Amino acid sequence: MDRPDDRRASVLRFATELVAWIATPWALWPYSPPLAVLAVVLLIGLPTVFATPGDKANVVVAVPGWATVLLVLLQLVAAVVSAWWLMPVWAAVLVSLLAAATLVSEGPRTRWLLAGG
């Protein structure tokens, strides 16, 4: 099965990742600066190092499709939880809608990854 065209999903996914990368350490910093730094390392580092062959041009460590799906879910959850923890309600609602749109748009890619990439 060929990799689905996910250009629109990629834009939504990247926007959600940006929220996770910024909001999660920002929310954690007052409680634990080392945990905030660890959050950045995990949220940016894990998807950079671990990828499913065929899903990314450069794969450092190959993982099965389900692992890539879990990494995307980690980003979505981090963005939504951090938004509700840190932001005003209206902004948290917008981030939640962004994450929901990302989840829906990721459907074809998720099915492809779970089918073996």
Backbone as CSV, one residue per row, in Angstrom:
resi,resn,N_x,N_y,N_z,CA_x,CA_y,CA_z,C_x,C_y,C_z
1,MET,0.843,-1.175,0.000,0.000,0.000,0.000,0.895,1.247,0.000
2,ASP,0.588,2.184,-0.881,1.367,3.417,-0.983,1.055,4.361,0.161
3,ARG,2.061,5.130,0.518,1.894,6.124,1.588,0.885,7.162,1.129
4,PRO,-0.113,7.465,1.965,-1.120,8.455,1.572,-0.551,9.874,1.545
5,ASP,-1.157,10.710,0.722,-0.778,12.123,0.668,-1.298,12.779,1.944
6,ASP,-0.382,13.257,2.777,-0.817,13.831,4.064,-0.321,15.261,4.240
7,ARG,-0.267,16.010,3.131,0.243,17.380,3.230,-0.608,18.245,4.157
8,ARG,-1.936,18.161,4.033,-2.794,18.950,4.929,-2.659,18.465,6.367
9,ALA,-2.642,17.165,6.538,-2.491,16.594,7.881,-1.147,17.011,8.482
10,SER,-0.112,17.104,7.655,1.206,17.495,8.145,1.203,18.917,8.693
11,VAL,0.477,19.808,8.042,0.391,21.194,8.513,-0.298,21.238,9.874
12,LEU,-1.412,20.526,10.000,-2.128,20.486,11.282,-1.281,19.820,12.359
13,ARG,-0.621,18.731,11.988,0.229,18.014,12.946,1.363,18.910,13.426
14,PHE,1.997,19.633,12.515,3.101,20.517,12.898,2.611,21.649,13.806
15,ALA,1.458,22.198,13.502,0.903,23.264,14.355,0.640,22.744,15.764
16,THR,0.106,21.537,15.855,-0.155,20.942,17.166,1.146,20.627,17.889
17,GLU,2.143,20.140,17.149,3.448,19.877,17.755,4.068,21.160,18.307
18,LEU,3.944,22.258,17.571,4.476,23.532,18.054,3.854,23.922,19.391
19,VAL,2.547,23.744,19.498,1.877,24.032,20.774,2.451,23.145,21.870
20,ALA,2.601,21.860,21.586,3.140,20.929,22.587,4.564,21.315,22.978
21,TRP,5.400,21.643,21.995,6.799,21.970,22.253,6.947,23.235,23.088
22,ILE,6.056,24.180,22.905,6.146,25.452,23.631,5.386,25.401,24.955
23,ALA,4.141,24.937,24.908,3.281,25.009,26.091,3.666,24.011,27.178
24,THR,4.109,22.823,26.799,4.403,21.808,27.814,5.558,22.223,28.727
25,PRO,6.712,22.613,28.186,7.776,23.050,29.101,7.405,24.332,29.856
26,TRP,6.655,25.195,29.217,6.225,26.437,29.864,5.335,26.122,31.065
27,ALA,4.434,25.158,30.902,3.543,24.765,32.002,4.305,24.051,33.118
28,LEU,5.326,23.298,32.762,6.068,22.519,33.761,7.141,23.322,34.495
29,TRP,7.656,24.374,33.870,8.795,25.113,34.413,8.604,25.571,35.860
30,PRO,7.460,26.157,36.234,7.319,26.619,37.622,7.379,25.489,38.655
31,TYR,7.093,24.269,38.224,7.086,23.130,39.138,8.411,22.388,39.157
32,SER,9.037,22.290,37.969,10.288,21.554,37.877,11.015,21.903,36.579
33,PRO,11.999,22.773,36.644,12.760,23.078,35.426,13.383,21.842,34.757
34,PRO,13.931,20.884,35.537,14.461,19.691,34.858,13.370,18.906,34.114
35,LEU,12.178,18.846,34.679,11.077,18.149,34.003,10.663,18.894,32.735
36,ALA,10.709,20.222,32.771,10.393,21.011,31.587,11.399,20.737,30.467
37,VAL,12.680,20.678,30.827,13.712,20.375,29.838,13.534,18.958,29.305
38,LEU,13.230,18.015,30.190,12.988,16.633,29.764,11.809,16.559,28.795
39,ALA,10.773,17.345,29.048,9.612,17.364,28.153,10.021,17.796,26.747
40,VAL,10.861,18.813,26.656,11.332,19.268,25.343,12.134,18.167,24.661
41,VAL,13.028,17.550,25.408,13.856,16.481,24.843,12.977,15.337,24.332
42,LEU,11.973,14.968,25.112,11.097,13.868,24.703,10.204,14.249,23.524
43,LEU,9.583,15.422,23.593,8.636,15.812,22.554,9.295,16.105,21.214
44,ILE,10.512,16.608,21.241,11.215,16.891,19.986,12.168,15.749,19.622
45,GLY,12.849,15.211,20.620,13.874,14.207,20.367,13.352,12.856,19.927
46,LEU,12.319,12.365,20.596,11.823,11.032,20.241,11.383,10.925,18.776
47,PRO,10.534,11.854,18.282,10.145,11.738,16.869,11.297,12.009,15.890
48,THR,12.318,12.716,16.345,13.484,12.965,15.485,14.316,11.701,15.341
49,VAL,14.453,10.976,16.421,15.297,9.775,16.413,14.551,8.547,15.908
50,PHE,13.323,8.368,16.356,12.559,7.165,16.018,11.532,7.471,14.936
51,ALA,11.576,6.725,13.849,10.641,6.934,12.747,10.400,5.620,12.010
52,THR,9.291,5.569,11.332,8.945,4.404,10.529,9.520,4.585,9.129
53,PRO,10.278,3.604,8.635,10.816,3.704,7.271,9.676,3.927,6.262
54,GLY,9.913,4.843,5.341,8.896,5.165,4.347,8.023,6.342,4.767
55,ASP,8.018,6.645,6.062,7.230,7.772,6.547,8.067,9.039,6.610
56,LYS,9.360,8.882,6.758,10.296,10.002,6.850,11.461,9.739,5.911
57,ALA,12.039,10.804,5.391,13.167,10.646,4.463,14.392,10.074,5.160
58,ASN,14.705,10.597,6.353,15.885,10.141,7.089,15.447,9.472,8.383
59,VAL,15.711,8.199,8.486,15.353,7.439,9.675,16.623,7.093,10.431
60,VAL,16.719,7.559,11.679,17.886,7.244,12.505,17.713,5.870,13.119
61,VAL,16.582,5.658,13.807,16.251,4.362,14.389,14.878,3.962,13.865
62,ALA,14.825,2.870,13.157,13.571,2.407,12.566,12.666,1.788,13.627
63,VAL,11.396,2.171,13.587,10.393,1.606,14.496,9.168,1.225,13.679
64,PRO,8.353,0.301,14.197,7.130,-0.054,13.477,6.134,1.112,13.479
65,GLY,5.162,1.038,12.600,4.183,2.102,12.446,3.435,2.451,13.716
66,TRP,3.128,1.453,14.532,2.366,1.739,15.756,3.152,2.656,16.698
67,ALA,4.479,2.572,16.660,5.288,3.447,17.520,5.202,4.894,17.040
68,THR,5.190,5.104,15.740,5.030,6.456,15.201,3.654,7.006,15.554
69,VAL,2.637,6.170,15.490,1.283,6.590,15.870,1.268,7.014,17.345
70,LEU,1.914,6.250,18.203,1.976,6.612,19.624,2.721,7.929,19.845
71,LEU,3.766,8.172,19.073,4.496,9.433,19.198,3.618,10.623,18.793
72,VAL,2.799,10.444,17.757,1.868,11.508,17.357,0.844,11.735,18.459
73,LEU,0.314,10.660,19.020,-0.664,10.794,20.110,-0.049,11.487,21.325
74,LEU,1.211,11.203,21.616,1.909,11.879,22.712,1.923,13.389,22.488
75,GLN,2.217,13.802,21.262,2.241,15.229,20.933,0.856,15.856,21.106
76,LEU,-0.168,15.164,20.626,-1.538,15.690,20.716,-1.971,15.836,22.169
77,VAL,-1.720,14.812,22.960,-2.098,14.849,24.377,-1.329,15.947,25.099
78,ALA,-0.044,16.054,24.837,0.770,17.095,25.487,0.247,18.485,25.138
79,ALA,-0.111,18.705,23.890,-0.618,20.017,23.477,-1.922,20.344,24.187
80,VAL,-2.854,19.396,24.212,-4.165,19.656,24.811,-4.060,19.820,26.324
81,VAL,-3.367,18.919,26.988,-3.238,19.007,28.453,-2.529,20.301,28.844
82,SER,-1.456,20.627,28.156,-0.721,21.853,28.468,-1.566,23.090,28.213
83,ALA,-2.340,23.069,27.145,-3.191,24.218,26.837,-4.219,24.447,27.943
84,TRP,-4.864,23.380,28.398,-5.866,23.530,29.452,-5.223,23.912,30.783
85,TRP,-3.996,23.519,30.995,-3.285,23.834,32.226,-2.823,25.293,32.243
86,LEU,-2.428,25.812,31.079,-1.699,27.059,30.992,-2.494,28.220,30.411
87,MET,-3.338,27.953,29.460,-3.946,29.006,28.651,-5.339,29.381,29.136
88,PRO,-5.825,30.538,28.670,-7.223,30.868,28.939,-8.131,29.857,28.230
89,VAL,-9.351,29.754,28.695,-10.274,28.737,28.171,-10.436,28.845,26.662
90,TRP,-10.609,30.059,26.147,-10.829,30.196,24.703,-9.653,29.630,23.903
91,ALA,-8.419,29.849,24.385,-7.237,29.339,23.685,-7.143,27.817,23.819
92,ALA,-7.461,27.301,24.993,-7.440,25.848,25.192,-8.475,25.164,24.300
93,VAL,-9.622,25.804,24.126,-10.645,25.255,23.219,-10.106,25.223,21.793
94,LEU,-9.440,26.300,21.370,-8.869,26.327,20.014,-7.799,25.244,19.834
95,VAL,-6.954,25.060,20.838,-5.928,24.008,20.754,-6.596,22.629,20.703
96,SER,-7.642,22.445,21.482,-8.366,21.168,21.469,-8.989,20.902,20.102
97,LEU,-9.551,21.944,19.486,-10.115,21.798,18.138,-9.019,21.500,17.119
98,LEU,-7.874,22.152,17.265,-6.731,21.878,16.389,-6.286,20.424,16.528
99,ALA,-6.198,19.946,17.756,-5.789,18.550,17.983,-6.820,17.578,17.419
100,ALA,-8.101,17.905,17.570,-9.154,17.037,17.017,-9.077,17.006,15.495
101,ALA,-8.864,18.167,14.878,-8.727,18.221,13.422,-7.499,17.436,12.971
102,THR,-6.429,17.537,13.737,-5.219,16.780,13.422,-5.503,15.285,13.485
103,LEU,-6.166,14.872,14.544,-6.481,13.449,14.721,-7.312,12.914,13.556
104,VAL,-8.305,13.678,13.141,-9.163,13.254,12.024,-8.363,13.219,10.726
105,SER,-7.580,14.264,10.475,-6.825,14.324,9.216,-5.714,13.274,9.149
106,GLU,-5.270,12.801,10.292,-4.219,11.785,10.353,-4.742,10.377,10.049
107,GLY,-6.041,10.218,9.901,-6.640,8.896,9.697,-5.978,8.047,8.625
108,PRO,-5.862,8.536,7.383,-5.239,7.716,6.339,-3.793,7.328,6.665
109,ARG,-3.026,8.270,7.190,-1.625,7.970,7.549,-1.575,6.953,8.676
110,THR,-2.453,7.112,9.664,-2.491,6.165,10.786,-2.807,4.761,10.291
111,ARG,-3.812,4.642,9.413,-4.151,3.328,8.876,-2.975,2.737,8.099
112,TRP,-2.290,3.590,7.329,-1.130,3.134,6.569,-0.016,2.661,7.507
113,LEU,0.253,3.440,8.550,1.300,3.067,9.502,0.958,1.762,10.226
114,LEU,-0.296,1.620,10.630,-0.695,0.407,11.363,-0.749,-0.820,10.457
115,ALA,-0.886,-0.590,9.134,-0.902,-1.693,8.183,0.513,-2.161,7.853
116,GLY,1.497,-1.505,8.418,2.869,-1.951,8.171,3.724,-0.919,7.492
117,GLY,3.159,0.268,7.251,3.948,1.356,6.657,4.470,0.959,5.351
